[in-house]
Amino acid sequence: MKCPKCGTEDLQVYNEVKSKGVSGVKVCLFGICGFCGAGKTKNVQYWICKSCGYKFKA
């Protein structure tokens, strides 16, 4: 694997956790049931180049 920006092979894997919050409209429309499925998280892996700092999806 090479960095698309500078071409070096000195890369590191980085995990980023993204979460989805609850919208006010969802709570108003669905009441307590609006909280069902709230706080869903998703892990996204990235490669980070140690030379230039460029971050791209794995």
PyMOL Python script that loads the backbone (N, CA, C, O; Angstrom):
from pymol import cmd

cmd.read_pdbstr("""\
ATOM      1  N   MET A   1       0.851  -1.173   0.000  1.00  0.00           N
ATOM      2  CA  MET A   1       0.000   0.000   0.000  1.00  0.00           C
ATOM      3  C   MET A   1       0.899   1.238   0.000  1.00  0.00           C
ATOM      4  O   MET A   1       1.858   1.329   0.766  1.00  0.00           O
ATOM      5  N   LYS A   2       0.572   2.173  -0.862  1.00  0.00           N
ATOM      6  CA  LYS A   2       1.331   3.422  -0.960  1.00  0.00           C
ATOM      7  C   LYS A   2       0.405   4.622  -0.768  1.00  0.00           C
ATOM      8  O   LYS A   2      -0.785   4.562  -1.078  1.00  0.00           O
ATOM      9  N   CYS A   3       0.963   5.688  -0.263  1.00  0.00           N
ATOM     10  CA  CYS A   3       0.218   6.932  -0.110  1.00  0.00           C
ATOM     11  C   CYS A   3      -0.068   7.517  -1.494  1.00  0.00           C
ATOM     12  O   CYS A   3       0.852   7.671  -2.297  1.00  0.00           O
ATOM     13  N   PRO A   4      -1.349   7.848  -1.789  1.00  0.00           N
ATOM     14  CA  PRO A   4      -1.672   8.407  -3.103  1.00  0.00           C
ATOM     15  C   PRO A   4      -1.125   9.819  -3.308  1.00  0.00           C
ATOM     16  O   PRO A   4      -1.038  10.287  -4.443  1.00  0.00           O
ATOM     17  N   LYS A   5      -0.758  10.497  -2.229  1.00  0.00           N
ATOM     18  CA  LYS A   5      -0.263  11.871  -2.341  1.00  0.00           C
ATOM     19  C   LYS A   5       1.248  11.936  -2.564  1.00  0.00           C
ATOM     20  O   LYS A   5       1.719  12.627  -3.468  1.00  0.00           O
ATOM     21  N   CYS A   6       2.022  11.194  -1.714  1.00  0.00           N
ATOM     22  CA  CYS A   6       3.480  11.312  -1.820  1.00  0.00           C
ATOM     23  C   CYS A   6       4.165  10.022  -2.264  1.00  0.00           C
ATOM     24  O   CYS A   6       5.342  10.053  -2.626  1.00  0.00           O
ATOM     25  N   GLY A   7       3.446   8.868  -2.247  1.00  0.00           N
ATOM     26  CA  GLY A   7       4.006   7.622  -2.761  1.00  0.00           C
ATOM     27  C   GLY A   7       4.787   6.793  -1.765  1.00  0.00           C
ATOM     28  O   GLY A   7       5.277   5.721  -2.121  1.00  0.00           O
ATOM     29  N   THR A   8       4.921   7.245  -0.536  1.00  0.00           N
ATOM     30  CA  THR A   8       5.676   6.468   0.448  1.00  0.00           C
ATOM     31  C   THR A   8       4.854   5.285   0.954  1.00  0.00           C
ATOM     32  O   THR A   8       3.628   5.282   0.843  1.00  0.00           O
ATOM     33  N   GLU A   9       5.534   4.280   1.510  1.00  0.00           N
ATOM     34  CA  GLU A   9       4.870   3.100   2.046  1.00  0.00           C
ATOM     35  C   GLU A   9       4.804   3.132   3.569  1.00  0.00           C
ATOM     36  O   GLU A   9       4.409   2.142   4.185  1.00  0.00           O
ATOM     37  N   ASP A  10       5.182   4.249   4.187  1.00  0.00           N
ATOM     38  CA  ASP A  10       5.187   4.391   5.637  1.00  0.00           C
ATOM     39  C   ASP A  10       3.801   4.847   6.104  1.00  0.00           C
ATOM     40  O   ASP A  10       3.568   6.034   6.334  1.00  0.00           O
ATOM     41  N   LEU A  11       2.880   3.873   6.242  1.00  0.00           N
ATOM     42  CA  LEU A  11       1.488   4.164   6.569  1.00  0.00           C
ATOM     43  C   LEU A  11       1.092   3.527   7.897  1.00  0.00           C
ATOM     44  O   LEU A  11       1.713   2.565   8.349  1.00  0.00           O
ATOM     45  N   GLN A  12       0.053   4.077   8.510  1.00  0.00           N
ATOM     46  CA  GLN A  12      -0.472   3.544   9.758  1.00  0.00           C
ATOM     47  C   GLN A  12      -1.991   3.457   9.642  1.00  0.00           C
ATOM     48  O   GLN A  12      -2.627   4.353   9.088  1.00  0.00           O
ATOM     49  N   VAL A  13      -2.579   2.361  10.172  1.00  0.00           N
ATOM     50  CA  VAL A  13      -4.031   2.184  10.164  1.00  0.00           C
ATOM     51  C   VAL A  13      -4.612   2.956  11.336  1.00  0.00           C
ATOM     52  O   VAL A  13      -4.050   2.962  12.431  1.00  0.00           O
ATOM     53  N   TYR A  14      -5.753   3.614  11.092  1.00  0.00           N
ATOM     54  CA  TYR A  14      -6.415   4.437  12.093  1.00  0.00           C
ATOM     55  C   TYR A  14      -7.902   4.113  12.073  1.00  0.00           C
ATOM     56  O   TYR A  14      -8.524   4.153  11.011  1.00  0.00           O
ATOM     57  N   ASN A  15      -8.489   3.791  13.235  1.00  0.00           N
ATOM     58  CA  ASN A  15      -9.924   3.529  13.359  1.00  0.00           C
ATOM     59  C   ASN A  15     -10.619   4.769  13.866  1.00  0.00           C
ATOM     60  O   ASN A  15     -10.175   5.374  14.842  1.00  0.00           O
ATOM     61  N   GLU A  16     -11.700   5.157  13.219  1.00  0.00           N
ATOM     62  CA  GLU A  16     -12.481   6.304  13.656  1.00  0.00           C
ATOM     63  C   GLU A  16     -13.904   5.831  13.918  1.00  0.00           C
ATOM     64  O   GLU A  16     -14.506   5.162  13.078  1.00  0.00           O
ATOM     65  N   VAL A  17     -14.437   6.175  15.075  1.00  0.00           N
ATOM     66  CA  VAL A  17     -15.795   5.789  15.445  1.00  0.00           C
ATOM     67  C   VAL A  17     -16.703   6.977  15.196  1.00  0.00           C
ATOM     68  O   VAL A  17     -16.507   8.053  15.760  1.00  0.00           O
ATOM     69  N   LYS A  18     -17.697   6.774  14.349  1.00  0.00           N
ATOM     70  CA  LYS A  18     -18.669   7.821  14.056  1.00  0.00           C
ATOM     71  C   LYS A  18     -19.992   7.409  14.663  1.00  0.00           C
ATOM     72  O   LYS A  18     -20.422   6.264  14.522  1.00  0.00           O
ATOM     73  N   SER A  19     -20.638   8.348  15.344  1.00  0.00           N
ATOM     74  CA  SER A  19     -21.927   8.032  15.952  1.00  0.00           C
ATOM     75  C   SER A  19     -23.003   8.931  15.377  1.00  0.00           C
ATOM     76  O   SER A  19     -22.741  10.044  14.920  1.00  0.00           O
ATOM     77  N   LYS A  20     -24.214   8.417  15.415  1.00  0.00           N
ATOM     78  CA  LYS A  20     -25.357   9.144  14.887  1.00  0.00           C
ATOM     79  C   LYS A  20     -26.251   9.510  16.066  1.00  0.00           C
ATOM     80  O   LYS A  20     -26.688   8.630  16.808  1.00  0.00           O
ATOM     81  N   GLY A  21     -26.523  10.779  16.241  1.00  0.00           N
ATOM     82  CA  GLY A  21     -27.336  11.236  17.360  1.00  0.00           C
ATOM     83  C   GLY A  21     -28.822  11.194  17.044  1.00  0.00           C
ATOM     84  O   GLY A  21     -29.233  10.762  15.967  1.00  0.00           O
ATOM     85  N   VAL A  22     -29.615  11.648  17.995  1.00  0.00           N
ATOM     86  CA  VAL A  22     -31.068  11.682  17.857  1.00  0.00           C
ATOM     87  C   VAL A  22     -31.475  13.091  17.466  1.00  0.00           C
ATOM     88  O   VAL A  22     -31.040  14.058  18.091  1.00  0.00           O
ATOM     89  N   SER A  23     -32.303  13.219  16.440  1.00  0.00           N
ATOM     90  CA  SER A  23     -32.785  14.532  16.037  1.00  0.00           C
ATOM     91  C   SER A  23     -34.013  14.909  16.846  1.00  0.00           C
ATOM     92  O   SER A  23     -34.774  14.040  17.274  1.00  0.00           O
ATOM     93  N   GLY A  24     -34.206  16.198  17.054  1.00  0.00           N
ATOM     94  CA  GLY A  24     -35.363  16.685  17.792  1.00  0.00           C
ATOM     95  C   GLY A  24     -36.673  16.334  17.111  1.00  0.00           C
ATOM     96  O   GLY A  24     -37.658  16.039  17.788  1.00  0.00           O
ATOM     97  N   VAL A  25     -36.706  16.358  15.791  1.00  0.00           N
ATOM     98  CA  VAL A  25     -37.920  16.029  15.043  1.00  0.00           C
ATOM     99  C   VAL A  25     -38.300  14.576  15.262  1.00  0.00           C
ATOM    100  O   VAL A  25     -39.478  14.258  15.427  1.00  0.00           O
ATOM    101  N   LYS A  26     -37.319  13.701  15.265  1.00  0.00           N
ATOM    102  CA  LYS A  26     -37.578  12.278  15.458  1.00  0.00           C
ATOM    103  C   LYS A  26     -38.195  12.026  16.825  1.00  0.00           C
ATOM    104  O   LYS A  26     -39.115  11.217  16.946  1.00  0.00           O
ATOM    105  N   VAL A  27     -37.701  12.707  17.862  1.00  0.00           N
ATOM    106  CA  VAL A  27     -38.232  12.533  19.208  1.00  0.00           C
ATOM    107  C   VAL A  27     -39.656  13.068  19.278  1.00  0.00           C
ATOM    108  O   VAL A  27     -40.520  12.441  19.891  1.00  0.00           O
ATOM    109  N   CYS A  28     -39.914  14.230  18.653  1.00  0.00           N
ATOM    110  CA  CYS A  28     -41.250  14.821  18.680  1.00  0.00           C
ATOM    111  C   CYS A  28     -42.266  13.948  17.950  1.00  0.00           C
ATOM    112  O   CYS A  28     -43.395  13.791  18.416  1.00  0.00           O
ATOM    113  N   LEU A  29     -41.879  13.386  16.819  1.00  0.00           N
ATOM    114  CA  LEU A  29     -42.803  12.588  16.032  1.00  0.00           C
ATOM    115  C   LEU A  29     -43.070  11.215  16.634  1.00  0.00           C
ATOM    116  O   LEU A  29     -44.189  10.706  16.568  1.00  0.00           O
ATOM    117  N   PHE A  30     -42.061  10.636  17.208  1.00  0.00           N
ATOM    118  CA  PHE A  30     -42.185   9.257  17.658  1.00  0.00           C
ATOM    119  C   PHE A  30     -42.128   9.092  19.178  1.00  0.00           C
ATOM    120  O   PHE A  30     -42.186   7.963  19.666  1.00  0.00           O
ATOM    121  N   GLY A  31     -42.018  10.167  19.927  1.00  0.00           N
ATOM    122  CA  GLY A  31     -41.987  10.095  21.388  1.00  0.00           C
ATOM    123  C   GLY A  31     -40.835   9.256  21.888  1.00  0.00           C
ATOM    124  O   GLY A  31     -39.716   9.359  21.387  1.00  0.00           O
ATOM    125  N   ILE A  32     -41.102   8.445  22.852  1.00  0.00           N
ATOM    126  CA  ILE A  32     -40.062   7.593  23.434  1.00  0.00           C
ATOM    127  C   ILE A  32     -39.535   6.609  22.398  1.00  0.00           C
ATOM    128  O   ILE A  32     -38.350   6.276  22.410  1.00  0.00           O
ATOM    129  N   CYS A  33     -40.391   6.145  21.510  1.00  0.00           N
ATOM    130  CA  CYS A  33     -39.952   5.209  20.466  1.00  0.00           C
ATOM    131  C   CYS A  33     -38.962   5.881  19.521  1.00  0.00           C
ATOM    132  O   CYS A  33     -38.263   5.199  18.772  1.00  0.00           O
ATOM    133  N   GLY A  34     -38.895   7.203  19.549  1.00  0.00           N
ATOM    134  CA  GLY A  34     -37.923   7.923  18.724  1.00  0.00           C
ATOM    135  C   GLY A  34     -36.501   7.631  19.146  1.00  0.00           C
ATOM    136  O   GLY A  34     -35.558   7.821  18.377  1.00  0.00           O
ATOM    137  N   PHE A  35     -36.355   7.164  20.381  1.00  0.00           N
ATOM    138  CA  PHE A  35     -35.010   6.838  20.852  1.00  0.00           C
ATOM    139  C   PHE A  35     -34.558   5.450  20.405  1.00  0.00           C
ATOM    140  O   PHE A  35     -33.384   5.112  20.557  1.00  0.00           O
ATOM    141  N   CYS A  36     -35.457   4.646  19.861  1.00  0.00           N
ATOM    142  CA  CYS A  36     -35.077   3.326  19.352  1.00  0.00           C
ATOM    143  C   CYS A  36     -34.090   3.507  18.210  1.00  0.00           C
ATOM    144  O   CYS A  36     -34.371   4.232  17.256  1.00  0.00           O
ATOM    145  N   GLY A  37     -32.975   2.874  18.297  1.00  0.00           N
ATOM    146  CA  GLY A  37     -31.958   2.996  17.256  1.00  0.00           C
ATOM    147  C   GLY A  37     -31.079   4.215  17.424  1.00  0.00           C
ATOM    148  O   GLY A  37     -30.226   4.484  16.578  1.00  0.00           O
ATOM    149  N   ALA A  38     -31.272   4.960  18.502  1.00  0.00           N
ATOM    150  CA  ALA A  38     -30.451   6.156  18.741  1.00  0.00           C
ATOM    151  C   ALA A  38     -29.057   5.723  19.170  1.00  0.00           C
ATOM    152  O   ALA A  38     -28.889   4.672  19.788  1.00  0.00           O
ATOM    153  N   GLY A  39     -28.085   6.515  18.849  1.00  0.00           N
ATOM    154  CA  GLY A  39     -26.725   6.244  19.264  1.00  0.00           C
ATOM    155  C   GLY A  39     -26.046   5.151  18.469  1.00  0.00           C
ATOM    156  O   GLY A  39     -25.163   4.475  18.996  1.00  0.00           O
ATOM    157  N   LYS A  40     -26.423   4.956  17.228  1.00  0.00           N
ATOM    158  CA  LYS A  40     -25.769   3.952  16.392  1.00  0.00           C
ATOM    159  C   LYS A  40     -24.343   4.399  16.114  1.00  0.00           C
ATOM    160  O   LYS A  40     -24.091   5.578  15.863  1.00  0.00           O
ATOM    161  N   THR A  41     -23.425   3.467  16.158  1.00  0.00           N
ATOM    162  CA  THR A  41     -22.029   3.792  15.880  1.00  0.00           C
ATOM    163  C   THR A  41     -21.544   3.012  14.664  1.00  0.00           C
ATOM    164  O   THR A  41     -22.067   1.949  14.329  1.00  0.00           O
ATOM    165  N   LYS A  42     -20.550   3.563  14.029  1.00  0.00           N
ATOM    166  CA  LYS A  42     -19.977   2.950  12.840  1.00  0.00           C
ATOM    167  C   LYS A  42     -18.463   3.141  12.889  1.00  0.00           C
ATOM    168  O   LYS A  42     -17.978   4.255  13.088  1.00  0.00           O
ATOM    169  N   ASN A  43     -17.726   2.058  12.706  1.00  0.00           N
ATOM    170  CA  ASN A  43     -16.274   2.133  12.663  1.00  0.00           C
ATOM    171  C   ASN A  43     -15.819   2.328  11.225  1.00  0.00           C
ATOM    172  O   ASN A  43     -16.249   1.607  10.325  1.00  0.00           O
ATOM    173  N   VAL A  44     -14.952   3.299  11.019  1.00  0.00           N
ATOM    174  CA  VAL A  44     -14.400   3.557   9.696  1.00  0.00           C
ATOM    175  C   VAL A  44     -12.884   3.490   9.803  1.00  0.00           C
ATOM    176  O   VAL A  44     -12.285   4.146  10.655  1.00  0.00           O
ATOM    177  N   GLN A  45     -12.265   2.690   8.932  1.00  0.00           N
ATOM    178  CA  GLN A  45     -10.810   2.560   8.948  1.00  0.00           C
ATOM    179  C   GLN A  45     -10.188   3.478   7.916  1.00  0.00           C
ATOM    180  O   GLN A  45     -10.671   3.594   6.790  1.00  0.00           O
ATOM    181  N   TYR A  46      -9.107   4.130   8.320  1.00  0.00           N
ATOM    182  CA  TYR A  46      -8.351   5.016   7.442  1.00  0.00           C
ATOM    183  C   TYR A  46      -6.886   4.625   7.484  1.00  0.00           C
ATOM    184  O   TYR A  46      -6.416   4.034   8.456  1.00  0.00           O
ATOM    185  N   TRP A  47      -6.179   4.956   6.435  1.00  0.00           N
ATOM    186  CA  TRP A  47      -4.727   4.882   6.404  1.00  0.00           C
ATOM    187  C   TRP A  47      -4.233   6.310   6.584  1.00  0.00           C
ATOM    188  O   TRP A  47      -4.778   7.239   5.989  1.00  0.00           O
ATOM    189  N   ILE A  48      -3.212   6.485   7.396  1.00  0.00           N
ATOM    190  CA  ILE A  48      -2.594   7.800   7.564  1.00  0.00           C
ATOM    191  C   ILE A  48      -1.124   7.671   7.194  1.00  0.00           C
ATOM    192  O   ILE A  48      -0.408   6.805   7.696  1.00  0.00           O
ATOM    193  N   CYS A  49      -0.698   8.554   6.306  1.00  0.00           N
ATOM    194  CA  CYS A  49       0.702   8.574   5.883  1.00  0.00           C
ATOM    195  C   CYS A  49       1.529   9.255   6.965  1.00  0.00           C
ATOM    196  O   CYS A  49       1.219  10.367   7.392  1.00  0.00           O
ATOM    197  N   LYS A  50       2.588   8.574   7.405  1.00  0.00           N
ATOM    198  CA  LYS A  50       3.454   9.139   8.437  1.00  0.00           C
ATOM    199  C   LYS A  50       4.373  10.217   7.890  1.00  0.00           C
ATOM    200  O   LYS A  50       4.919  11.010   8.656  1.00  0.00           O
ATOM    201  N   SER A  51       4.550  10.257   6.582  1.00  0.00           N
ATOM    202  CA  SER A  51       5.434  11.252   5.982  1.00  0.00           C
ATOM    203  C   SER A  51       4.740  12.588   5.748  1.00  0.00           C
ATOM    204  O   SER A  51       5.253  13.634   6.144  1.00  0.00           O
ATOM    205  N   CYS A  52       3.568  12.555   5.101  1.00  0.00           N
ATOM    206  CA  CYS A  52       2.903  13.813   4.733  1.00  0.00           C
ATOM    207  C   CYS A  52       1.617  14.074   5.506  1.00  0.00           C
ATOM    208  O   CYS A  52       1.083  15.181   5.443  1.00  0.00           O
ATOM    209  N   GLY A  53       1.092  13.062   6.251  1.00  0.00           N
ATOM    210  CA  GLY A  53      -0.099  13.252   7.056  1.00  0.00           C
ATOM    211  C   GLY A  53      -1.405  13.070   6.309  1.00  0.00           C
ATOM    212  O   GLY A  53      -2.470  13.314   6.878  1.00  0.00           O
ATOM    213  N   TYR A  54      -1.358  12.648   5.049  1.00  0.00           N
ATOM    214  CA  TYR A  54      -2.566  12.460   4.240  1.00  0.00           C
ATOM    215  C   TYR A  54      -3.388  11.299   4.807  1.00  0.00           C
ATOM    216  O   TYR A  54      -2.833  10.252   5.140  1.00  0.00           O
ATOM    217  N   LYS A  55      -4.706  11.480   4.917  1.00  0.00           N
ATOM    218  CA  LYS A  55      -5.607  10.458   5.451  1.00  0.00           C
ATOM    219  C   LYS A  55      -6.567  10.021   4.352  1.00  0.00           C
ATOM    220  O   LYS A  55      -7.196  10.851   3.696  1.00  0.00           O
ATOM    221  N   PHE A  56      -6.673   8.691   4.157  1.00  0.00           N
ATOM    222  CA  PHE A  56      -7.577   8.160   3.146  1.00  0.00           C
ATOM    223  C   PHE A  56      -8.177   6.858   3.641  1.00  0.00           C
ATOM    224  O   PHE A  56      -7.585   6.157   4.462  1.00  0.00           O
ATOM    225  N   LYS A  57      -9.379   6.539   3.123  1.00  0.00           N
ATOM    226  CA  LYS A  57     -10.098   5.340   3.560  1.00  0.00           C
ATOM    227  C   LYS A  57      -9.367   4.077   3.144  1.00  0.00           C
ATOM    228  O   LYS A  57      -8.765   4.000   2.073  1.00  0.00           O
ATOM    229  N   ALA A  58      -9.441   3.084   4.030  1.00  0.00           N
ATOM    230  CA  ALA A  58      -8.804   1.791   3.763  1.00  0.00           C
ATOM    231  C   ALA A  58      -9.677   0.966   2.845  1.00  0.00           C
ATOM    232  O   ALA A  58      -9.319  -0.159   2.499  1.00  0.00           O
TER     233      ALA A  58
END
""", "prot")
cmd.dss("prot")
cmd.show_as("cartoon", "prot")
cmd.util.cbc("prot")
cmd.orient("prot")
